[in-house]
Amino acid sequence: MKQQWGPLLIVTVLLLVPLAWPQTGAGDASQSGAGDWGQQTASASPQSGSGDTSQSGAESGQQPASEGPQPVFTHPEDRPPLALLSEVTANSYLNLGLGLTTAWDSNAGTFAYRPYSAAWFIVSPSLEVRQTRPTLTWYVGAAGGFTTATNAGYYNTANPTARAGLLYQINAHWQLNVRDSYLYSYDPFQRYLTYSSAPTFNQPNPTIYVPLTTTESNYGNIDLTYQINGRDSITWSGAESFQRYLHSAYSAYDLYSYAGGSYYQHRISARLAVGGGYTFTALDFGHGTSRSGISLVQIFASYQLGPHMYVSGWAGPEYTATKNLVPILCLPSGCFIELFHNTAWDDAFGGSFGWQGQRNAINLTFYKAVSDGGILLGVVRLYQFNGNFLRQLSPRWSFNGSLQYGNNTGYSTAFNARHLNSFIANAGLVRQVTPRVTASLLYFRYYETQKNLIGAFAPKWIDNRIQFTLQYGWGHSLGR
């Protein structure tokens, strides 16, 4: 088992869990304020609550349904949105990036017996190829993150990621949007930790080999939208994801998720849109140890209050059915297992508010739902709030801050005693040094409490992090 699994697993998997249904709305601002994919990768580390290491995502704003067709054409250089099916010059583009991050944590061991500080060094190169054509845009990208620390006994971690997607305007009414992202985390220099002690009569070779855990995760999403007319559209969505451990006892807590749904949206006016839909999500924890099916029926509405302000909300009932294999009595020869079935109705709701001025921007999102709480929490009743603020101080300087609160409570029989309550805040300055170089200085504050989480010993974790990042980006047109 890896020494530093806690921050990566608990902070980024358990806290930053998305809702269980596929979504295609516009995403929230990045918690760390990084503007591109390379920067987000650079800021992620085993102790960082801002990096998205699981789903790509994390990814998106908590919009309940698709917003209909998306702009197909985006110019690779200045990226102004263009209308669907308009004339545009075909173009291929290459983006290269390199991020260098150094960070210090006052308490790097999440929920550990003995707190300790650590300094981190992170290198994260990235590469993306994107092509834009009159009815199709596609991209393929990869990034590599390498993390090391100063404290004794810490292992090095490589976090290569890959992503791909396409947006295809089939004809005037049909549009297809497909995207996928994958993360693989491992130690490139060693696969085992070796512990040796003095030989004894009963143990002449007291050497223990502990395999280091390799983690991997994937998230894929597909949307097919039919634009009936200028006001009505129907979207069919599907999603799959997995988070799993390799070469570790924690593989018993692997998670697989599948979801599908359909949404109808009607635009009453240029400002007001309403709709409704249905989503079903299937979750499998521990290779059948706990299985859940979540059905959600919802209605939603969005209203443009003014040129720079919008509000949206959704609500609906949820029906959750779970099947759990719970050990009753364990002996050396095996365990007696009892099968439990649970069904329950619950309410789900959420909303978002956004405002953008000439120099300031605010985004607020909240929701309550039955959701995937990660490998160690299973299905949870989740309350979550996100707030982001951005201010452009000058043409080159900007300030950003964010707050995030999450309350996860186990919902099924196998996990109902587990609880995670988390609060994360960060604030920082970003400087555009040159058109290609960006520097950022960020401060993070973590406050988390837990009950009955596997591998978590202390009931409370408090950490302060200071992080400095230099990000270089280079782009070049490859022609048509």
GIQUISUL-V337786 format. One line per field, one symbol per residue. psi: psi as a letter, one per 30 degrees, with the letter a starting at -180 (. if undefined). A space follows every 10 residues. Layout:
psi: ???
This chain:
psi: kkehfeeeee efeeehkllf lkkglkllkk efgkfleeee eefklfgkff kjfdkhikdl lhkflkgakl kekjkfdfhk kllkglkkkk kkkkkklkkk kklkkfifjk hlejkllkkk kkkjllkkkk kklegkkllk lllkkkkllf kkfklkkkik lklllljjje affkkkjklk kkkkkljffk fkkkkllkkl efifiikkjj kkkkkklkkk kkkjkjjeaf fklkkkkkll llklkkhlff ffglkkkkll lkkkkkjeaf ekklallkkk kkkjkhhfek kkkkkkklll kkkjfafgkl kllllllkkk klkkjkkekk lffakkkkkk kkkkklkkll llkkkkaefl kkkkkllklk ljgleffbkl jkkkkkkkkk kjelffklkk llkkkkjkkk flefgffkkk kkkkklklkk kjelffkkkk jkkkkkjkkl kgkkfkekfk kkkkkkkkkk kkkkkkkga.
